[in-house]
């Protein structure tokens, strides 16, 4: 994990022109008094609610999204970066050299070399496609032209052609690249016949795969004839992980910010065709189904993910697999900003690129987006559709099949709503099924596979990120049911414990404010007391102590990718403490309202308590955005 010192971070913050940075995403920024206002770049709005204070270098949206922070959090939010990545980007922008530890320096040097290999590979393939008079290059240009992708599109997406025959290897050697770096970047490979190094791709149209910043990190290749495999992607490398990277994210990110939606398709040409037609907020997976890591990355920017599936059998299988992303994070009470997962199934035999080629394709696709089904509803319809609901025996099987879909939502408001949906569907088919019967069946149901637990905990301003999504059923405090069975409060308390371990400044700040009493879970309160007792010990020692009481705590701590200054960790601690206090007040308000409904004789007492709790909740929320 790359670590930067606080002096460098403060130097970068001071050297960054906040107004110039923000104007790249909010060009309508205008001065009003001592501050600047614009329409928020993170959601659509008609009147400005987004404020930038050039003196403090902080920004905040007083509108629907409520986002806020400093220059680092702005870059993280707009470009889907971790805190270390944001520091590096702003340091480069300001021309500031930053010190990192020797091992990290070595890794950074290797990464820089591999990126250079990929960049020169992009240029080589693109130049061959654009300029070569060879028949294969001409055939590739003809193919693109037939698909409606002219030279401007090829240039915009940096498309190329791999001729093979060792041409790339020879070219990269002339550029000074080492053989081992070509192999590590997976643009070359050792010959199986002892003939030295050979090109990884040959006789294929090439689609460069870039990270969110537009740096080429991998490649996809498509044949132009009927040979198999039709597509191949780079293998995983130090730069490229197919479960985390998405094709077209660098092109889509700005539109994603404004639309708050992302379309997820299955192919390179689908992304290009949709983007060309105006649907710029579009990305594609890379030889894998959409993963929980993908959803997590996208949810930093959008609040709606729309899966676009082809209308053939393979598309339907992929659509069924998408139901694995159903968990309690989709229910509002378990997430501060739940992501809506929707599904669009295209007509039989069509894919997005084909659809965009027809005269009515864009209008038809727009209508399909309007008619998109929530993923849960779609998954339930698929399950119910497997059975002959006119027969009582089949209805019982359909009920049991449906509650498997709802099992990860057990105990949530959504579970109740969709239990009613299942009951209505079965009743319309000739049965007499009640919501209570569906909920009873749900109590005994188990999901077909562990929940993806994509919601994690609070993602605060200064760069706290889960490095990986935990699998449910792991060795943690929740036992065999895994993190997906923990409440949001328990998850936040676990996160606060982890923050105290990895960031001593946060630990000291929290210990100095013991009156906040953030821990309600007895196990976590005991862990907090143990950290206080051994605050002078090293972090590894604290982890060892916690692991004695909370199995899996070490895994949680090592999953963090956190860097920040003393000020930033205090901001993050405050964010978590305020959210925990909010959660406690929200629970208190729900209990008071419930008591008020049951006991009208003491309504005055309850109303006074309700007013006091509501006022405190309002004050807490105001403090969060100061």
Secondary structure, DSSP 8 states (H G I E B T S, - for coil): -----HHHHHHHHHHS-HHHHHHTT-TT-EEETTEEEE--TTS--SS--EEEETTTTEEEE-SSS--EE-HHHHHHHHHT--HHHHHHHHHHHHT------HHHHHHHHHHHHHHHHHHHHHHHHHHHHHH--SHHHHHHHHHHHHTT--HHHHHHTT-EEE--TTHHHHHHHHTT--HHHHHHTTSEEE-TTS--EEES--SEEEEEEE-TTS-EEEEEEE-SSS-S-SEEE----SS--TTT--BTHHHHHHHHHHH-EEEEES-HHHHHHHHHTT--SEEE-SSS---HHHHHHHHTT-SEEEEEE-SSHHHHHHHHHHGGG-SGGGSGGG-TT--EEEEEE--TT--HHHHHHSTTHHHHHHHHHHT-EEHHHHHHHHHHTTS-TTSHHHHHHHHHHHHHHHGGGTTSHHHHHHHHHHHHHHHHTT----HHHHHHHHHT---SS----TT-S---TT---BSS---TT-SSTTGGG-GGGS-HHHHHHHHHHHHHHH-HHHHHHHHHTGGG----SHHHHHHHHHHHHTTTS-HHHHHHHHHHHSTTHHHHHHTB-----HHHHHHHHHHHHHHHHHHHHHHHHHHHHHHHHH-GGGHHHHHHHHHHHHHHHHHHHHHHT-
